[in-house]
Amino acid sequence: MNTQEIITPIAKLTEWTFENVLVPMSDPFNTAVIILGLVTLVVWLKKLNSYVAKSKADGVTP
């Protein structure tokens, strides 16, 4: 038994994992992260706008 008989199955398993599990999973995950980021951005901007409106109503802004 040599080292290649041990390393080759591990390499084939790793390659199979990337091709059949990780690559198909990457597109929906990336889309979900982008959508989550956009939703968070909209919520944050609305919150900032409410702070600006409140400060203008209180007469605090220059």
GIQUI-V509248 format. One record per residue. N is the residue number from 0. RES is the residue in one small letter. PHI is phi in degrees with one decimal (999 if undefined). PSI is psi in radians with two decimals (999 if undefined). NEAR is the number of other ideal C-beta (glycine too) atoms within 10 Angstrom. Layout:
BEGIN
N;RES;PHI;PSI;NEAR, N;RES;PHI;PSI;NEAR
END
This chain:
BEGIN
0;m;999;2.20;5, 1;n;-112.6;3.12;6, 2;t;-67.3;-0.59;7, 3;q;-63.1;-0.56;9, 4;e;-69.2;-0.35;8, 5;i;-92.0;-0.74;10, 6;i;-74.3;-0.66;10, 7;t;-60.6;-0.83;10, 8;p;-63.4;-0.61;10, 9;i;-66.1;-0.72;9, 10;a;-65.5;-0.72;11, 11;k;-65.4;-0.67;10, 12;l;-65.1;-0.74;10, 13;t;-63.8;-0.76;10, 14;e;-63.7;-0.75;10, 15;w;-61.9;-0.70;10, 16;t;-61.8;-0.78;11, 17;f;-64.5;-0.77;10, 18;e;-72.5;-0.61;10, 19;n;-106.3;-0.26;10, 20;v;-118.7;-0.97;10, 21;l;-75.0;-0.74;10, 22;v;-66.0;-0.85;10, 23;p;-63.5;-0.49;9, 24;m;-77.7;-0.36;10, 25;s;-70.4;-0.67;10, 26;d;-63.8;-0.90;9, 27;p;-63.6;-0.62;9, 28;f;-65.7;-0.78;10, 29;n;-62.3;-0.72;10, 30;t;-62.9;-0.74;10, 31;a;-64.3;-0.69;10, 32;v;-66.8;-0.71;10, 33;i;-66.0;-0.77;10, 34;i;-63.7;-0.75;10, 35;l;-61.2;-0.73;10, 36;g;-63.1;-0.72;10, 37;l;-67.4;-0.72;10, 38;v;-63.7;-0.76;10, 39;t;-62.8;-0.70;10, 40;l;-61.6;-0.77;10, 41;v;-63.9;-0.77;10, 42;v;-62.9;-0.75;10, 43;w;-64.2;-0.76;10, 44;l;-65.7;-0.65;10, 45;k;-64.3;-0.70;9, 46;k;-64.6;-0.76;10, 47;l;-62.5;-0.69;10, 48;n;-64.0;-0.63;10, 49;s;-67.6;-0.62;10, 50;y;-65.7;-0.70;9, 51;v;-65.9;-0.75;11, 52;a;-63.0;-0.71;10, 53;k;-66.2;-0.70;10, 54;s;-69.8;-0.59;11, 55;k;-68.3;-0.67;10, 56;a;-67.0;-0.59;9, 57;d;-82.1;-0.16;8, 58;g;73.4;0.53;6, 59;v;-90.9;-0.47;8, 60;t;-71.9;2.61;8, 61;p;-71.4;999;2
END
